């Protein structure tokens, strides 16, 4: 399991291994939603009502402020990454030990 850190502007760097799992390229749309305490990222169809962001050429996505507020996370938050390859989704679990 690896970790990622939310930048002050709400951006999150997506490691290359995760882009392969999500099957995304620059310009692709990623669905973002909350599942319990996790923030879930997926490129899978069927999430039309969820928040969305675009994977950009810096290798980052922007976590919408609504998701950050609902998840009670602040800028500079760290996340542990879990991967559900079967469902083609990545879960970001806030690291409360920081």
Rosetta constraint file for C-alpha pairs under 8 A:
AtomPair CA 1 CA 80 HARMONIC 6.81 0.50
AtomPair CA 1 CA 81 HARMONIC 5.92 0.50
AtomPair CA 1 CA 82 HARMONIC 6.44 0.50
AtomPair CA 2 CA 80 HARMONIC 6.01 0.50
AtomPair CA 2 CA 81 HARMONIC 5.63 0.50
AtomPair CA 3 CA 78 HARMONIC 6.81 0.50
AtomPair CA 3 CA 79 HARMONIC 5.43 0.50
AtomPair CA 3 CA 80 HARMONIC 4.53 0.50
AtomPair CA 3 CA 81 HARMONIC 5.74 0.50
AtomPair CA 4 CA 12 HARMONIC 7.22 0.50
AtomPair CA 4 CA 13 HARMONIC 6.98 0.50
AtomPair CA 4 CA 14 HARMONIC 7.85 0.50
AtomPair CA 4 CA 78 HARMONIC 5.75 0.50
AtomPair CA 4 CA 79 HARMONIC 5.35 0.50
AtomPair CA 4 CA 80 HARMONIC 6.69 0.50
AtomPair CA 4 CA 81 HARMONIC 7.34 0.50
AtomPair CA 5 CA 12 HARMONIC 6.50 0.50
AtomPair CA 5 CA 13 HARMONIC 7.60 0.50
AtomPair CA 5 CA 76 HARMONIC 6.10 0.50
AtomPair CA 5 CA 77 HARMONIC 5.73 0.50
AtomPair CA 5 CA 78 HARMONIC 4.27 0.50
AtomPair CA 5 CA 79 HARMONIC 6.17 0.50
AtomPair CA 6 CA 10 HARMONIC 6.01 0.50
AtomPair CA 6 CA 11 HARMONIC 5.85 0.50
AtomPair CA 6 CA 12 HARMONIC 4.96 0.50
AtomPair CA 6 CA 13 HARMONIC 7.75 0.50
AtomPair CA 6 CA 75 HARMONIC 5.88 0.50
AtomPair CA 6 CA 76 HARMONIC 5.00 0.50
AtomPair CA 6 CA 77 HARMONIC 5.30 0.50
AtomPair CA 6 CA 78 HARMONIC 6.20 0.50
AtomPair CA 6 CA 79 HARMONIC 7.92 0.50
AtomPair CA 7 CA 11 HARMONIC 5.21 0.50
AtomPair CA 7 CA 12 HARMONIC 6.18 0.50
AtomPair CA 7 CA 75 HARMONIC 5.92 0.50
AtomPair CA 7 CA 76 HARMONIC 5.38 0.50
AtomPair CA 7 CA 77 HARMONIC 7.80 0.50
AtomPair CA 8 CA 75 HARMONIC 4.72 0.50
AtomPair CA 8 CA 76 HARMONIC 5.88 0.50
AtomPair CA 9 CA 75 HARMONIC 7.25 0.50
AtomPair CA 10 CA 62 HARMONIC 5.56 0.50
AtomPair CA 10 CA 63 HARMONIC 5.54 0.50
AtomPair CA 10 CA 64 HARMONIC 7.26 0.50
AtomPair CA 10 CA 65 HARMONIC 7.45 0.50
AtomPair CA 10 CA 75 HARMONIC 6.44 0.50
AtomPair CA 11 CA 60 HARMONIC 6.18 0.50
AtomPair CA 11 CA 61 HARMONIC 5.52 0.50
AtomPair CA 11 CA 62 HARMONIC 4.30 0.50
AtomPair CA 11 CA 63 HARMONIC 6.08 0.50
AtomPair CA 12 CA 60 HARMONIC 5.27 0.50
AtomPair CA 12 CA 61 HARMONIC 5.42 0.50
AtomPair CA 12 CA 62 HARMONIC 6.21 0.50
AtomPair CA 12 CA 63 HARMONIC 7.06 0.50
AtomPair CA 13 CA 58 HARMONIC 7.93 0.50
AtomPair CA 13 CA 59 HARMONIC 5.69 0.50
AtomPair CA 13 CA 60 HARMONIC 4.23 0.50
AtomPair CA 13 CA 61 HARMONIC 6.60 0.50
AtomPair CA 14 CA 18 HARMONIC 6.44 0.50
AtomPair CA 14 CA 19 HARMONIC 6.86 0.50
AtomPair CA 14 CA 59 HARMONIC 5.71 0.50
AtomPair CA 14 CA 60 HARMONIC 5.54 0.50
AtomPair CA 14 CA 61 HARMONIC 7.20 0.50
AtomPair CA 15 CA 19 HARMONIC 6.71 0.50
AtomPair CA 15 CA 59 HARMONIC 7.37 0.50
AtomPair CA 16 CA 20 HARMONIC 6.55 0.50
AtomPair CA 17 CA 21 HARMONIC 6.59 0.50
AtomPair CA 18 CA 22 HARMONIC 6.04 0.50
AtomPair CA 18 CA 90 HARMONIC 7.42 0.50
AtomPair CA 19 CA 23 HARMONIC 5.63 0.50
AtomPair CA 19 CA 24 HARMONIC 5.30 0.50
AtomPair CA 19 CA 25 HARMONIC 7.16 0.50
AtomPair CA 20 CA 24 HARMONIC 6.66 0.50
AtomPair CA 21 CA 85 HARMONIC 6.56 0.50
AtomPair CA 21 CA 88 HARMONIC 6.29 0.50
AtomPair CA 21 CA 89 HARMONIC 7.54 0.50
AtomPair CA 22 CA 42 HARMONIC 6.18 0.50
AtomPair CA 22 CA 43 HARMONIC 5.87 0.50
AtomPair CA 22 CA 44 HARMONIC 7.93 0.50
AtomPair CA 22 CA 88 HARMONIC 5.72 0.50
AtomPair CA 22 CA 89 HARMONIC 6.34 0.50
AtomPair CA 22 CA 90 HARMONIC 7.51 0.50
AtomPair CA 23 CA 43 HARMONIC 7.24 0.50
AtomPair CA 24 CA 28 HARMONIC 5.89 0.50
AtomPair CA 24 CA 29 HARMONIC 7.98 0.50
AtomPair CA 24 CA 43 HARMONIC 7.14 0.50
AtomPair CA 24 CA 55 HARMONIC 7.54 0.50
AtomPair CA 25 CA 55 HARMONIC 6.94 0.50
AtomPair CA 26 CA 54 HARMONIC 7.75 0.50
AtomPair CA 26 CA 55 HARMONIC 5.32 0.50
AtomPair CA 26 CA 56 HARMONIC 5.04 0.50
AtomPair CA 26 CA 57 HARMONIC 5.41 0.50
AtomPair CA 26 CA 59 HARMONIC 7.75 0.50
AtomPair CA 27 CA 54 HARMONIC 5.70 0.50
AtomPair CA 27 CA 55 HARMONIC 5.43 0.50
AtomPair CA 27 CA 56 HARMONIC 5.78 0.50
AtomPair CA 27 CA 57 HARMONIC 7.71 0.50
AtomPair CA 28 CA 54 HARMONIC 5.65 0.50
AtomPair CA 28 CA 55 HARMONIC 5.61 0.50
AtomPair CA 29 CA 43 HARMONIC 6.69 0.50
AtomPair CA 29 CA 52 HARMONIC 6.42 0.50
AtomPair CA 29 CA 53 HARMONIC 5.66 0.50
AtomPair CA 29 CA 54 HARMONIC 4.61 0.50
AtomPair CA 29 CA 55 HARMONIC 6.37 0.50
AtomPair CA 30 CA 41 HARMONIC 6.40 0.50
AtomPair CA 30 CA 42 HARMONIC 5.69 0.50
AtomPair CA 30 CA 43 HARMONIC 4.90 0.50
AtomPair CA 30 CA 52 HARMONIC 5.52 0.50
AtomPair CA 30 CA 53 HARMONIC 5.36 0.50
AtomPair CA 30 CA 54 HARMONIC 6.03 0.50
AtomPair CA 30 CA 55 HARMONIC 6.89 0.50
AtomPair CA 31 CA 40 HARMONIC 7.90 0.50
AtomPair CA 31 CA 41 HARMONIC 5.68 0.50
AtomPair CA 31 CA 42 HARMONIC 5.26 0.50
AtomPair CA 31 CA 43 HARMONIC 5.92 0.50
AtomPair CA 31 CA 44 HARMONIC 7.83 0.50
AtomPair CA 31 CA 47 HARMONIC 6.58 0.50
AtomPair CA 31 CA 48 HARMONIC 7.99 0.50
AtomPair CA 31 CA 50 HARMONIC 6.04 0.50
AtomPair CA 31 CA 51 HARMONIC 5.81 0.50
AtomPair CA 31 CA 52 HARMONIC 4.54 0.50
AtomPair CA 31 CA 53 HARMONIC 6.66 0.50
AtomPair CA 32 CA 39 HARMONIC 6.88 0.50
AtomPair CA 32 CA 40 HARMONIC 5.57 0.50
AtomPair CA 32 CA 41 HARMONIC 4.85 0.50
AtomPair CA 32 CA 42 HARMONIC 6.76 0.50
AtomPair CA 32 CA 50 HARMONIC 6.19 0.50
AtomPair CA 32 CA 51 HARMONIC 5.19 0.50
AtomPair CA 32 CA 52 HARMONIC 5.67 0.50
AtomPair CA 32 CA 53 HARMONIC 7.44 0.50
AtomPair CA 32 CA 63 HARMONIC 7.79 0.50
AtomPair CA 33 CA 39 HARMONIC 5.83 0.50
AtomPair CA 33 CA 40 HARMONIC 5.30 0.50
AtomPair CA 33 CA 41 HARMONIC 6.93 0.50
AtomPair CA 33 CA 50 HARMONIC 5.99 0.50
AtomPair CA 33 CA 51 HARMONIC 6.39 0.50
AtomPair CA 33 CA 67 HARMONIC 7.22 0.50
AtomPair CA 34 CA 38 HARMONIC 5.76 0.50
AtomPair CA 34 CA 39 HARMONIC 4.71 0.50
AtomPair CA 34 CA 40 HARMONIC 5.96 0.50
AtomPair CA 34 CA 67 HARMONIC 7.19 0.50
AtomPair CA 34 CA 71 HARMONIC 7.43 0.50
AtomPair CA 35 CA 39 HARMONIC 6.32 0.50
AtomPair CA 35 CA 40 HARMONIC 6.72 0.50
AtomPair CA 37 CA 71 HARMONIC 6.71 0.50
AtomPair CA 37 CA 93 HARMONIC 6.69 0.50
AtomPair CA 37 CA 94 HARMONIC 7.47 0.50
AtomPair CA 38 CA 71 HARMONIC 7.90 0.50
AtomPair CA 38 CA 91 HARMONIC 5.95 0.50
AtomPair CA 38 CA 92 HARMONIC 5.49 0.50
AtomPair CA 38 CA 93 HARMONIC 4.85 0.50
AtomPair CA 38 CA 94 HARMONIC 7.09 0.50
AtomPair CA 39 CA 67 HARMONIC 7.86 0.50
AtomPair CA 39 CA 71 HARMONIC 7.69 0.50
AtomPair CA 39 CA 91 HARMONIC 5.66 0.50
AtomPair CA 39 CA 92 HARMONIC 5.01 0.50
AtomPair CA 39 CA 93 HARMONIC 6.62 0.50
AtomPair CA 40 CA 89 HARMONIC 6.69 0.50
AtomPair CA 40 CA 90 HARMONIC 5.73 0.50
AtomPair CA 40 CA 91 HARMONIC 4.52 0.50
AtomPair CA 40 CA 92 HARMONIC 6.25 0.50
AtomPair CA 41 CA 89 HARMONIC 5.61 0.50
AtomPair CA 41 CA 90 HARMONIC 5.13 0.50
AtomPair CA 41 CA 91 HARMONIC 6.33 0.50
AtomPair CA 41 CA 92 HARMONIC 7.95 0.50
AtomPair CA 42 CA 88 HARMONIC 6.32 0.50
AtomPair CA 42 CA 89 HARMONIC 4.54 0.50
AtomPair CA 42 CA 90 HARMONIC 6.47 0.50
AtomPair CA 43 CA 88 HARMONIC 7.43 0.50
AtomPair CA 43 CA 89 HARMONIC 7.43 0.50
AtomPair CA 44 CA 88 HARMONIC 6.72 0.50
AtomPair CA 44 CA 89 HARMONIC 7.76 0.50
AtomPair CA 51 CA 64 HARMONIC 7.45 0.50
AtomPair CA 53 CA 61 HARMONIC 6.38 0.50
AtomPair CA 53 CA 62 HARMONIC 6.28 0.50
AtomPair CA 53 CA 63 HARMONIC 7.34 0.50
AtomPair CA 53 CA 64 HARMONIC 7.77 0.50
AtomPair CA 54 CA 61 HARMONIC 6.15 0.50
AtomPair CA 54 CA 62 HARMONIC 7.62 0.50
AtomPair CA 55 CA 59 HARMONIC 6.69 0.50
AtomPair CA 55 CA 60 HARMONIC 5.99 0.50
AtomPair CA 55 CA 61 HARMONIC 5.13 0.50
AtomPair CA 56 CA 60 HARMONIC 5.70 0.50
AtomPair CA 56 CA 61 HARMONIC 6.44 0.50
AtomPair CA 63 CA 67 HARMONIC 6.72 0.50
AtomPair CA 63 CA 68 HARMONIC 6.87 0.50
AtomPair CA 64 CA 68 HARMONIC 6.49 0.50
AtomPair CA 65 CA 69 HARMONIC 6.04 0.50
AtomPair CA 66 CA 70 HARMONIC 6.07 0.50
AtomPair CA 67 CA 71 HARMONIC 5.94 0.50
AtomPair CA 68 CA 72 HARMONIC 5.99 0.50
AtomPair CA 68 CA 73 HARMONIC 5.24 0.50
AtomPair CA 68 CA 74 HARMONIC 6.92 0.50
AtomPair CA 69 CA 73 HARMONIC 6.40 0.50
AtomPair CA 73 CA 77 HARMONIC 6.37 0.50
AtomPair CA 73 CA 94 HARMONIC 7.56 0.50
AtomPair CA 77 CA 94 HARMONIC 7.04 0.50
AtomPair CA 77 CA 95 HARMONIC 7.33 0.50
AtomPair CA 77 CA 98 HARMONIC 7.96 0.50
AtomPair CA 78 CA 94 HARMONIC 6.03 0.50
AtomPair CA 78 CA 95 HARMONIC 5.41 0.50
AtomPair CA 78 CA 98 HARMONIC 7.43 0.50
AtomPair CA 79 CA 92 HARMONIC 5.45 0.50
AtomPair CA 79 CA 93 HARMONIC 5.10 0.50
AtomPair CA 79 CA 94 HARMONIC 4.46 0.50
AtomPair CA 79 CA 95 HARMONIC 5.07 0.50
AtomPair CA 80 CA 92 HARMONIC 5.76 0.50
AtomPair CA 80 CA 93 HARMONIC 5.14 0.50
AtomPair CA 80 CA 94 HARMONIC 6.50 0.50
AtomPair CA 80 CA 95 HARMONIC 6.27 0.50
AtomPair CA 81 CA 90 HARMONIC 6.88 0.50
AtomPair CA 81 CA 91 HARMONIC 5.76 0.50
AtomPair CA 81 CA 92 HARMONIC 4.93 0.50
AtomPair CA 81 CA 93 HARMONIC 6.40 0.50
AtomPair CA 82 CA 90 HARMONIC 5.96 0.50
AtomPair CA 82 CA 91 HARMONIC 5.12 0.50
AtomPair CA 82 CA 92 HARMONIC 6.58 0.50
AtomPair CA 82 CA 93 HARMONIC 7.65 0.50
AtomPair CA 83 CA 88 HARMONIC 7.88 0.50
AtomPair CA 83 CA 89 HARMONIC 6.30 0.50
AtomPair CA 83 CA 90 HARMONIC 4.74 0.50
AtomPair CA 83 CA 91 HARMONIC 6.21 0.50
AtomPair CA 84 CA 88 HARMONIC 5.86 0.50
AtomPair CA 84 CA 89 HARMONIC 5.32 0.50
AtomPair CA 84 CA 90 HARMONIC 6.14 0.50
AtomPair CA 84 CA 91 HARMONIC 7.73 0.50
AtomPair CA 85 CA 89 HARMONIC 6.47 0.50
